[in-house]
Amino acid sequence: MYSDHFDIYTGNANPDLARKICRYLDVELGKAEVFQFANENIFVKILDNVREKDVFLIQPTSHPVNQSIMELLILIDAFKRASAGRITAVIPFYAYGRSDKKDQPRVPITARLIADMITVAGADRVLTLDLHQGQIQGFFNIPVDELTAVHILSNYFRTKHLDDLVVVTDLGFAKRARTFAELIDAPLAIIEKRRVGNLDRAELMNVIGEVRGKRAIIVDDEIDTGGTLIEIVRALEREGVDEIYAAATHGVLSDPAVDRIRTSSIKELVLTDSIPLPPAKRIAKIKTFSIAPLIGEAIRRIHRGESVGALFSSDVALTQQMLMWDDGTERTLNLSDDLPADDEQDPDESAGAGGAGIIRAVPSAGLGDR
């Protein structure tokens, strides 16, 4: 229907990620003007012909959140009025995800409102990553593909060959954390917590599970101010945990998160680049992996009408075969016990090892011919 060509465009929320995705797919980033007038009105102009094209619009709704949302909506409207054949909103980070239910009297369900706005603007489908809660998919009346970074993050810890591990999470992320724990062959412990009013602060209740004397990996979907993360660290320290790591898909890192992480006993925090990390927030404890190969592979499959779920199935372990990028630098990760984690491998040798290594999935012919 759309031939074997597709177009990728981006707003101003995370253009670096869009460029990495284009680099992975061996395509050029589409040309568009997206800027703000002095009166704070946003202007969009598409500089390419997109009539009947399959368009993928990459725009996480990250800082500045409300501006990013408006850019996304206006971009979708512009593509719709330019007669694009299909518009897929690629939203690596979905803002307002915490407002997914009425847990107090007279409060909105903002996550549903954002979904309605995206749908009404003219998006035909949504591609996203690790929503705060899975039911947000049901807020849309258009198809939603939700990816997860759990495999990317767990693969990194597998290469570290740590022993006596335990995966720690709260109840909200327990299902995906269980997958994380299974992938690194570690038990799961649950943190019971409750939020105090509408503040960015949580009160911990209990640590459910055996953690004493172990190395803990705290996993969550996002880290905002870091208050909950530090409370979990303190609880684990009281329980006698020897060494603490943390991993999350989305590094919101609102103030004072970076200072809290810097002064904490966390040895390493692993994030993805779903949200751009400014230089001021790049400290030695924070390590970033790119989700560009994962999103790029999903874009290719959506365009071709292939299964996106197969990315995470047991028989097609493409997340273990794809290249992982450390801060945008191409590297291969080896999961065998006889080689160091940082050893470079020849892609052909990795492919012949039964998928044990992580290599770049080479785009098929035709996708890069534009």
KEMARGU-366343 format. One record per residue: residue in one letter; x, y, z of N, C-alpha, C, O in turn. Coordinates in steps of 0.02 Angstrom, whole numbers, plus 50000, padded with zeros to 5 digits. Example, Ala and Ser with C-alpha at 12.3 -4.5 7.8 and 13.67 -1.06 7.14 Angstrom:
<sites>
A506604971650390506154977550390506604983550390507124983450423 S506424988850354506844994750357506455000250394506705005750402 
</sites>
This chain:
<sites>
M500414994050000500005000050000500435006350000500285011149966 Y500985006150040501415011950046502085010950012502565014450026 S502135006149967502755004149934503265002149988503065000450044 D503895002249972504395000250021504785006250045505395005850057 H504455011850052504775017950076504355020850133503745020450132 F504695023650181504345027150235504755033250254505355033650239 D504435038050286504765044250305504765044950381504275043250414 I505315047550408505375048650480505485056150492505915059250461 Y505095058850537505135065950555505175066550631505025061750667 T505385072450654505435073550726505275080650744505345085250703 G505065081650806505005088350834505645090150870506175087650853 N505585094350920506185096750956506305093151022506765094851058 A505885088251039505945084951104506565080551109506905080751161 N506725076751058507315072351059507565071050989507535065350965 P507825076150955508055075250886508645070450880508735067250828 D509055069950932509635065350930509395058150923509695054250885 L508875056350959508605049550954508345048350883508445042950855 A507995053150854507745052450786508315051350737508255047150691 R508855054950745509435054050700509745047150708509945044050659 K509775044550770510045037850781509605032550749509845027750720 I508945033550754508475028750723508575028750647508585023450616 C508645034650618508755035150545509415031950526509465028650474 R509915032850568510565029750555510525022250557510825018750516 Y510135019650605510045012350610509685009650549509865004350523 L509175013250525508775010950469509085012750402508835010650349 D509615016750403509945018950342509465022950298509415021850238 V509115027650330508685032250294508845039350316509175040350367 E508615044250277508725051150295508145053750337507565051850328 L508305058250383507785061450424507415066550381507725070650347 G506745066250383506345070850344506445078150366506625079450423 K506315082650320506435089750332505775093250352505265092650317 A505795096750408505215100550431505455106250476505955105650511 E505085111650474505215117250519504735116850578504125116550569 V505025116850639504615116750699504925121750747505455120550775 F504595127550757504875132550802504315136450836503725135750819 Q504525140550884504045144350924504135151750911504685154350912 F503575155150899503595162450891503705165750959503685162551011 A503825172350957503925176151019503315175851064503375176451125 N502725174951036502115174551076501965167451100501425166051125 E502465162851093502435155951116501985151551073501865145751091 N501735154051017501365149850971501855145550931502395147950911 I501675139450919502125134750883501925134450810501345134250792 F502445134650767502335134450695502675128250667503235126550685 V502335124850621502595118850589502515119550513501985121450489 K503035117850476502985117450404503385111350380503975110750395 I503055106950343503395101050316503705103050249503365105850205 L504345101450242504705103650182504765098250129505085099350078 D504455092550139504465087050091503755085550068503265087350101 N503705082250011503055079649989502915073150025503285068250018 V502365072950064502205066950103501535063850081501265059650116 R501275065950024500635063450001500645055749994501055053049957 E500195052450029500115045150029500735041450056500815035450044 K501165044950092501765041750121501595038650189501115040650223 D501995033850209501955030850276502425034850320503035034350314 V502145038850365502535043750404502585041450477502095039450508 F503195041750504503325040250574503595046550607504115049250587 L503235048950657503385055250689503655053850759503285051550802 I504305055250771504635053650834504625059750879504935064750864 Q504275059150935504205064850980504015062451050503425061551064 P504505061251095504325059851164504035066151196504235071751179 T503565065351241503255071151274503635072751338503355072751393 S504275074251329504715075651386504825083251391504515087051355 H505255085251437505385092351451505575096251388506005093951349 P505255102151378504685104951413504045101351393503855101451334 V503705098151441503185093251427502625096151385502445093451333 N502345101751407501755104451372501925106951303501515106451257 Q502525109751294502735111851227502835105751182502655105951124 S503125100451210503225094351170502565091351148502505088851092 I502075091451192501405088851174501105092951118500835090151070 M501135099551124500845103851072501215102951006500895102850953 E501875102251007502255100950945502005094550913501905094250852 L501905089350954501675082950928500995083650894500895081150839 L500535086950928499855087650901499855091750837499505090050789 I500235097150836500255101550777500595097950719500395098750661 L501115094150733501445090250681500965085150651500935084450589 I500605081650693500125076750667499605080150623499445077650569 D499355085850645498865089450605499155091650538498825091350487 A499785093950539500105096150477500175090350428500045091250368 F500375084450452500435078750408499765076450382499705074350324 K499255076750425498585074850403498345079350347498065076950297 R498465085850354498235090650303498675090550241498485093150189 A499275087450248499715086550190499575079950154499955077950110 S499035076550175498805070350143499285064450150499365060450105 A499615064050209500025058150222499585051850222499015052050246 G499855046350196499455040150192499305037150260498745034950272 R499805037050304499715034550372500195038150418500775039350399 I499965040050477500375043750525500435039550588499935038050621 T501055037750605501185034050667501545038750715502095041050700 A501245040150772501555044250823502015039750865501775035450902 V502665040850860503155037050898503315041050961503655046150957 I503065038751018503115042551080503505038351130503215034651170 P504175038851130504575034651175504425035851249504465031151289 F504245042051267504045043451336503365046851335503275052051303 Y502885043851370502195046351371502075050151436502015047151489 A502045056851431501945060951490501245060251518500795057751484 Y501145062351579500515061951615500285054751626499705053451640 G500745050051619500565043051627500345041351698499975036551707 R500565045051748500365043751817499635045551828499315042851874 S499365050051788498675052051796498235047551753497935049751703 D498195041151773497855036151733497215033551765496905028851740 K497005036651821496405034451856496185039951904496575044451920 K495565039451927495315044051977495445041052046495045037052071 D495995042852077496155040252143495995045252198496115043852257 Q495725051052179495495056052226494855059152197494725058652137 P494455062352240493845065652214494035071652169494515075252183 R493655072552116493695078452073494385079552043494645085152043 V494685074252018495325074751982495245072051911494805067951899 P495665074351864495595072151794495955065551782496345063251824 I495815062551726496215056951701496595059651640496385058651583 T497145062951654497495066651602497805062151550497865064051491 A498005056151569498285051451520497765049851466497955049051407 R497135049351484496605048251435496505054451392496395053851332 L496535060351423496455066651385496995067151331496835068951274 I497615065751348498165066051299498035061051243498155062651184 A497805055051260497655050051209497115052451161497165051551101 D496595055551189496065058251147496325063751100496135064051042 M496755068051126497035073451086497445070851027497405073350971 I497845065751041498265062750988497825059550935497965060150875 T497295056150956496845052950909496475058050867496435057350806 V496205063250899495825068350863496275072250816496055074350762 A496905073250834497375076850791497465073350724497605076550674 G497385066550724497425063050660497915057350657498045054650603 A498215055350714498675049650714498285043250697497725042250721 D498595038850658498285032450640498485026850686498115021950693 R499065027450718499295022450766499835025550810500105030850794 V499985022250865500475024750913500985019250927500805013350934 L501615021250930502165016750950502485019851012502715025551008 T502495016251067502755019251129503185014151166503285008551143 L503445016251223503935012151260503785012551335503775018051363 D503685006751366503605006251439503155011651467503385016151502 L502505011151452502015015551482502005014651558502175009251584 H501805019851594501785019351667501325013751689501475010151736 Q500755013051655500305007351667500055004851600499925008851554 G499974998351594499774995451530499084997451507498934997451447 Q498634999251555497945000851534497915007251493497395008651463 I498445011151492498445017251451498345015551378498075019551340 Q498555009651357498435007451288497695007751272497505009551216 G497275006051320496555005951309496235012751306495645013351289 F496625018051322496355024851317496315027151244495975032051228 F496665023651200496675025351129496145021351091496015015551108 N495855024451040495415020950994495765019250929495445017650879 I496425019650929496845017750872497335012450896497445011950957 P497645008650851498125003450873498715006450910498975011750892 V498925003050964499505005051004499984999151009499794993651028 D500615000350992501144995351002501594997951058501905003151052 E501614994151113502044996051169502664991651172502614985551180 L503234994651164503864991151170504104991351242503824994951283 T504614987451258504914987751325505674987651319505954984351275 A505994991251364506724991451367507004986351416507604986151428 V506564982251445506784977351495507334972851468507804971251504 H507264970651405507774966151377508444969651368508964966751381 I508434975851346509054979651337509404980651404510004979451409 L509034982751455509324984051520509574977551553510114977451583 S509184972251548509394965951579510004963051544510434960051577 N510044963851478510634961351442511274964551468511794961251474 Y511244971051485511834974451510512064971251576512664970151586 F511594969751620511784966851685512014959651676512414957151716 R511754956251626512004949451613512744949551594513114945051612 T512944954651558513654955051537514114956751595514724955751589 K513854959251650514274960851708514434954751750514894954851792 H514054949251738514184942851772514194943751848514644941251882 L513704947251875513654948051947513314941951978512884938851947 D513494940352039513184934652073512784937252134512844943052153 D512384932752163511964934352221511514940352207511474944952249 L511194940452149510774946152130510054945252155509814939652163 V509724950852167509014951052179508734957252144509034962652148 V508174956552109507854962152075507324965052121506914961352148 V507344971652129506894975052175506474980052136506734983752095 T505814980052150505364984752116504754986052159504664982852211 D504334990752137503704991752173503144987952137503254984952085 L502554987952166502004983952140501804986052070501594981852030 G501854992452054501644994951989502044992251931501784991551876 F502684990751943503124988351889503284980951897503734978351865 A502904977451940503084970651959503084965751900503514961451897 K502594966551854502544961651799503164961951755503454956751739 R503364968151734503944968651691504594967251729505074964851701 A504594968851794505174967251835505274959751842505844957351846 R504724956051842504784948751844505124946151781505534941551784 T504944949051723505284947251661506024948951666506444944951646 F506194954751693506884956851703507244951651747507804949551730 A506934949651802507244944851848507354938151814507874934951825 E506864935851774506944929451739507514929751688507874924851680 L507594935551655508114936151605508814935951635509284933651602 I508894938251697509554938051729509604932451780510094931851816 D509074928251783509054922451827509154924451900509604922051934 A508734929051924508784931551992508084931652023507584932151987 P508034931152090507384931652123507124938852123507504943552109 L506484939652138506164946252138505934948052208505624943952243 A506074954152228505824956852292505384962952276505524966652229 I504864963852316504374969252303504404974352360504454972552418 I504384980652340504344986152388503614988352393503314990352342 E503334988052452502654990652463502714997952484503044999552533 K502385002352446502445009452461501775012852451501305010052422 R501725018952476501145023152462501385030352456501865032352488 R501035034152414501215041052404500885045352458500335043852482 V501235050752475500985055452526500655061252490500995065652463 G499985061452489499615066752455499795067052382499865061952349 N499885073252355500065074352285500795076352278500995078952226 L501185075152330501885077052329502295071752292502085065952287 D502875073852266503335069152234503735065552287504345065752288 R503375062152332503705058752387503305052552404502695052552404 A503665047152418503335040852435503545038652504504105039752526 E503085035352539503225032552605503275024952597502785021752577 L503845022252613503945015052606503615011352663503595013652720 M503355005552646503015001552696503424995352715503624994652773 N503544990952666503894984652681504314982452621504164984252564 V504834978552636505204975052584504974967752587505094964252636 I504654965552533504384958652531504854954352490504904955052429 G505214949952524505694945652489506364945552526506484949852568 E506784940752509507434939952541507954944052504508094942652445 V508254949052537508754953252505509404953652544509904955952517 R509414951352606510004952152648510614948752618510584942952597 G511174952352616511804949552591511844948952515512314945852490 K511364951752479511354951152406511534957752372511554963052404 R511664957352307511714963252265511024964752236510714960352207 A510794970752244510114972552222510134976852159510554981252152 I509664975452113509554979652055508844982352061508364978552054 I508784988952073508124992052077507904993752006508274997151970 V507314991551986507074992851918506404996451922505994995051965 D506295001051875505665004751872505585007351801506035006851760 D504995010251787504885012851720505195019751712505435021451658 E505185023851766505485030551760505755032751827505535030451880 I506235037351825506495040651885506395048051875506665051051829 D505995051051920505835058151914506285062151961506845063851942 T506065063652021506485067452068506975062952105507435065352138 G506885056452099507335051752132507155050452205507505046752239 G506605053452230506415052552300506255045352317506495042652367 T505835042152276505655035152288506265030752282506355026152323 L506695031952233507295027952224507735028152286507985022952308 I507845034152314508275034752373507955031452433508305028452474 E507285031952440506955028552495507035020952490507135017552540 I507005018352428507115011152419507835009352437507955004152468 V508305013452417509015012252433509105011852509509435007352534 R508805016552545508865016652618508555010452649508825007552696 A507985008452622507655002352648508084996152637508134991852680 L508394995752578508824990052563509454990052607509684984852629 E509714996052620510294996452664510124994052735510514990752767 R509524995852757509304993552824509224985952825509314982852878 E509064983052767508964975852763509624972052751509614965952746 G510174975652747510834972452741511044970652671511414965852661 V510814974552621511034973352552511744975952544511914981352568 D512164972052509512874973752503513014978852449513444983252459 E512674978452394512844982552335512194984052298511774979752290 I512114990352276511484992452246511594995552177512005000152170 Y511224993052128511204995852060510484998052047510024996152083 A510385001951995509715004051976509665004351901510155005651866 A509055003151875508935003451803508225005951792507765004151828 A508145010251742507485012851725507475014451650507995015851621 T506885014151621506825015851550506885023251539507255025451495 H506515027251579506475034451566506825038351621506635037951680 G507335042051604507695046251652507435053351650507745057751618 V506875054551683506605061451686507095065851724507265071351701 L507315063551782507845066751822507695074151835508125078451822 S507105075551860506955082351882507375084051943507575079551980 D507495090451953507875092452013507495090252076506885090852078 P507855087652127508575086952135508815079752123509255077452160 A508565076352073508705069252063509455067752055509715063252086 V509795071752013510495070251999510915070952063511355066852075 D510785076152103511165076952165511025071252213511475068852248 R510405068952215510235063352259510595056952237510845053152279 I510615055752172510955049852146511705050252159512025045352177 R511985056252148512705057152156512935055652227513465052652237 T512535057652277512735056852347512485050252377512615048852435 S512125046252338511855039952364512375034452359512915035452331 S512205028652386512655022852382512545018652319512835013352312 I512125021052274512025017552210512675017352171512985022552159 K512875011352151513505010652113513415012952040513865015952011 E512825011452012512715013051941511975013551927511575009351950 L511775018651888511095019351865511095018751789511445022551755 V510705014151762510685012851691510015015251663509485013351688 L510045019551612509455022451581509475021351506509975019151479 T508925023051473508925023351400508885030651379508795035051420 D508955031751314508935038651288508235040451263508175044451216 S507705037451292507025039351274506915046751289506525050051255 I507255049351340507255056351358507975058751353508415055551379 P508105064451319508795066751313509095068651381508755071651423 L509725066951391510065068451453510555074251440511065073251407 P510395080251466510835085951454511515084951487511575081251535 P512035088351461512715087551489512755088751564513145085451598 A512365093451590512385095051662512165089151705512345088951764 K511795084351677511535078751715511935072251702511765066951728 R512465072851663512865066851648513415066051700513935069351696 I513295061751747513785060351799514055053251790513765049351753 A514595051751825514935045351816514485039451832514565034051804 K514015040251878513585034751900513045033051849512755027651852 I512905037551802512355036551756512615034051688513045037151658 K512355028451666512535025451602511915025151558511375023451581 T511995026951494511415027351449511505022651390512035022451359 F510975018751374510965014751314510425017351267509905019851290 S510545016951203510065019551154509545014251137509685008351130 I508925016751131508365012451109508265013051034507775010351007 A508715016550999508635017550927508565010950889508125010550846 P508985005850902508894999550864508214996350877507914993550831 L507974996650939507334993550956506764997150921506334993950890 I506745003750925506215007550893506285006950817505775006350782 G506895007250791506995006550720506734999950693506424999750640 E506874994550729506624987950707505864987750710505554984650666 A505564990850761504834990950765504534995050708504024993150680 I504855000650690504615004750634504625000650570504145000750531 R505164997050558505214993050498504654987850495504354986750443 R504524984650552504014979350554503314982250545502894979250511 I503174987950576502524991150566502424992950493501884991750466 H502934995750461502874997650391502734991750347502344992150300 R503054986050362502974980150320502374975850339502224970950306 G502034977650393501474973650415501684967250450501314962250449 E502284967250480502534961350515502394961950589502184967150613 S502514956550625502364956350697502864960450736503474959650729 V502614964950779503034968550826503144964450889503684964750919 G502644960550908502714956250966503264951150960503534948851010 A503434949350898503964944450887504644947050910505104943050920 L504704953550919505324956350945505494953651014506074953251034 F504974951651051505074949551120504874942251132504844940051189 S504754938651078504564931651086505174927351098505734929551083 S505074921451124505634917051141505974914151079506564912551081 D505594913551024505874910450965506214915450919506634913550878 V506034921850925506354927050884506644932250932506334937450943 A507234930850959507524935251010507934940750978508534941150986 L507584945150940507944950450905508244955550953508734958750936 T507954956351012508244961051059508924958651084509324962651107 Q509044952151080509704949651098510184949851038510784949351048 Q509924950750978510344950650919510524957650894510994958550856 M510134962650917510254969350892510844972650926511014971050983 L511144977250891511694981150918511444985450975510894988150973 M511854986151027511694990751081512184996551077512784995551068 W511925002551084512345008551078512435011651147511945013151181 D513055012551166513225015651230513345023051217513865024851189 D512865027351238512915034551226513025036151153513405040751136 G512705032151109512745033551037513335030251003513395030650942 T513775026951041514355023651013514195016351000513955012751045 E514315014050939514145007150922514605002350959515215002950957 R514304997350993514684992251027514304985751022513694985651014 T514674980251028514334973751033514434971251104514964972151133 L513924968151131513954965251198513964957751192513544954851158 N514424954551226514484947351223514234944351288514444946551342 L513794939551284513484936751343513814930251366513574927151414 S514344928051333514674921951353515134923251412515364928951422 D515274918051451515674918851512516414919451497516794921551541 D516634917651437517354917351424517634923651393518234924051380 L517204928651380517454934951352517224940751394516674940551422 P517654945951401517444951851439516854955251405516744954451345 A516474959051444515864962251418516024967351365515604968451321 D516604970451367516754975851322517114973551258517264977651215 D517244966951252517604964651193517194965851130516594964551128 E517524968351078517204969351014517184962750977517654958850981 Q516654961450941516594955450902516444957150830516174962350814 D516634952550786516434953250717515694951250712515494946050738 P515274955450679514554953950676514404947050650513944943750674 D514794944750600514654938150571514784932650623514414927750625 E515324933550665515464928650716514914928450768514714923150792 S514654934450786514114934750836513494931350809513164927650845 A513334932550746512734929550717512794921950715512294918450722 G513404919450706513494912250703513494908850770513514902650774 A513464912850824513494909950891512794908550919512714907850979 G512314908050874511644906350897511284912050931510824910850971 G511484918250916511134923950945511384925751014511074929851048 A511954922851037512204924451103512464931451107512384934851158 G512784933751054513024940551052512474945351031511934943151012 I512624951851035512144956851014512444960550955512954963850962 I512134959950897512414962850836511894967350804511314967350823 R512114971050755511654975450719511234971350671511494967150633 A510584972750672510134969650623510174973750559509944979450558 V510454970850507510574974650445509924975750408509554970950396 P509754982050390509134983350353509124979550287509634978950254 S508534977150269508474973650206508514978450148508404984450156 A508674975850090508744980050031508094983650015507554980950022 G508164989749995507584993649974507394999050024507165004350004 L507494997550090507295002450140507735008650140507495014050155 G508365007850122508815013550122508855016950054509195022050048 D508525014350004508545017249937508015022649931507435021049920 R508215028749939507725034149938507915039349887507555044349879 
</sites>
